[in-house]
Amino acid sequence: MKNCVFPGSFDPITKGHVDLVDRAYPLFDKIYVAVGENSVKNSLFSLEKRIGWLKEVFKDYDKVEVGKFVGLTVNYCHDVGAQYLLRGLRNASDFDYEKTISQLNNIIGENVETVFLISRPEYSHFSSTIVREIIKGKGNYDQFIPNNIKINYE
Ligand code: ADP
C-alpha cells in the first residue's frame, strides 16, 4: 500500500489544496489530509471548523481520510502507516522552506519521503493567508474556496 499524509493548516482550505489532492489521487492508495495543530501558528478558524470543511469537501473521495495531529508530522505518518508526505510548491519561497523540512523529515522520519507537486498556474497565487486577509477585510473570497463549503466569519 502506498499511503501519504497531506499535512497543513487549512486555515481555511482553498481550491489550491483541493487541486493538489485531485492530482495526487491516482498516485496513492490512501491520502490522509491532516490538520497539524501547530504550536507556533495562531489560526483564524477553529480546528473543528477546519476539519469540518475538509470532511465536507472530501466526502466523496473514497481514498481520502481526514485527520488531525499534534507534534511531528513524521510521527503521524508512522501512526497511520504512511511512507510519503505530500506538499505543494507555488514559488521559490515554498521551495526554500520545504527543502529543509523535507530533508529533516527524511532523517528523523526514517525514510519518509516527501512528494512535491508544483502548483497549477491558475492556483499559484492562492494561499490561505490571502484568503484570510480577504475574509477579514470583508471582500469576496468565493472564487478561492471550494464551492461546497460555507465560511462564516463575524
Ligand atoms: P502549512 O501551514 O503547513 O503551510 P497550508 O494549509 O498553508 O499549511 O498548506 C498546506 C500545503 O498545501 C503546503 O504544502 C502548501 O504549499 C500547499 N498549498 C497551499 N496552497 C496551494 C496552492 N494554491 N497550490 C498548491 N499547493 C498549495
Residues whose N, C-alpha, C, O or C-beta is under 5 A from the ligand:
A	BS01	ADP	P7 G8 S9 F10 D11 G16 H17 L20 L86 R87 G88 L89 S119 Y123 S124 F126 S127 S128
